[in-house]
Amino acid sequence: MSKTYYETLGVTQTASFEEIKRAFRVKAKACHPDYHPDDPDASAKFKEINEAYEVLKDEQKRAAYDRYGHDAYVNGMNGQGGFGQGFGGFDFGGTGFENIFDEVFNAFGGGRRRGPAGPARGSDLRYNLEIDLAEAYAGVKKSIQVETYVKCDTCAGRGGKNLETCATCGGTGHVRTRQGFFVVETECPVCHGTGKTVKDPCPDCKGTGRLRKKRNLEVNIPAGVDTGVRMRLAGEGDAPLNGGETGDLYVFVSVKEHPIFKRDGADLYCEIPIPMATAALGGEVLVPTMDGKGETVKIKPGLQTGSDMKLKGKGMPILRTNSFGDLYVIFRVETPTNLTQKQKDLLREFAAAGQNNQSACDDFLSKIKKIWKEL
C-alpha cells in the first residue's frame, strides 16, 4: 500500500479519535458500493478505507502502526485481536543503546533472550514558538497551549486492573520473526515490552493508561535567544502507554524580522536617513536602540551615504552572559524632493558658486576625460 492509513482517511497523524471517526464516515459514504453501483472501484476503495479505520480507531493497534507502519500487518492478525509474528526491521525508537545492541545481536543469529523491558518511554514533542525582536532582547515569559497524552488519573496510568501475561509474546515483552537466515527480535506491539496485558481495562482510557488533553504551560525565554534555539521542558511530552516515563517537550524559537533593525548574531544593523544639509554641515541625530532610550550621535561635516558608525554594547544580549553585541549605524544621505521655489533658487546659487570642494565628483570627471582622450 503506497498511502498511509492516515492519508487514506485524509487526517493527520495527530488526529483525535473523533476526527478519525468523522473522516471515516465521510469517506465511507463517498465510496460505499451500495451508493455507487456504477463505480467498479467503489468496493476496493471502501475496503481500503475500512481497513484503515479498523486500525486507527483502536488505541493499541494505532500505536503499533505508528511504530512499525504496514510491517505490523505483513503476516496478518492472529485471529484473536492480537498481532502475529510478522514484525520486521530493527526497533530504534526509545530503546536506548543497550537494547539497540541486543536487537542487532539477535538479528544476526545471537541467542541471548531478554526479559520484559518494562514500560516504554513516552514520545518527545515539538512546539514552534515565534517571538518578536524586543522579546528576544529583554527575555519573556510565554504561555503556550499543547495537546498531549497525559496519565489517566482513574487507573493511575496502569490501564486497568488484573494484569496477566501477554499472550502475544508469552510475557517476554518481545516478538521474534525469521527473515531468511536471520532472526529479528522487536518489542511486542501489544504489551509494549512490559510482558503484561490488562484483563479489566479502565473505562476512561480503554486500557491504554493515558488520555488526550489540552494543557497550558509557561515557557521562560531568556534574553538573547535567536532563531533555532531549542528549549527542553522535561516531562511535558506524551505519557506512554500503560505507565512509564513521560517524554519531553522541545520548544523551538523563531524570532520575527524587525522593521528597523537587522540582526546578525548578537550584532544589530540600522540604516538612518540623514538630511542633505545635516550631512554637509554636520550636526546631531538620534539613533534608536533596542533598550528604547535612543543614542544621540554627532555627525561630522561632509558625511557621505554609506558611512557607518559602531555603538559598542548597543546590540543584542549574548545568551546566558552579561555581554552585549554592537549596533552598527549606516547613514544614507537623503536628497530633498518637492522643493519650494526659494529652495530651488538657493540650490542654483550654490551650484553657480562652484562645487570644487566635491573631490569625488571632480576625480570621477577627470577619469572620464582621460578615457575620452585615449579613445
JOMORA-V570442 format. One record per run of one state. SS is the DSSP state (A for helix, B for strand, O for the rest). FROM is the first residue (numbers start at 1). TO is the last residue. If there is no record, write none. Layout:
BEGIN
SS_FROM_TO, SS_FROM_TO
END
This chain:
BEGIN
O_1_4, A_5_9, O_10_16, A_17_31, O_32_41, A_42_56, O_57_58, A_59_73, O_74_76, B_77_77, O_78_82, B_83_83, O_84_95, A_96_107, O_108_124, B_125_131, O_132_132, A_133_138, O_139_139, B_140_151, O_152_159, B_160_165, O_166_173, B_174_179, O_180_181, B_182_187, O_188_195, B_196_201, O_202_209, B_210_221, O_222_229, B_230_233, O_234_248, B_249_255, O_256_260, B_261_264, O_265_266, B_267_275, A_276_281, O_282_282, B_283_287, O_288_294, B_295_299, O_300_307, B_308_311, O_312_316, B_317_317, O_318_323, B_324_324, O_325_326, B_327_334, O_335_340, A_341_352, O_353_358, A_359_374, O_375_375
END
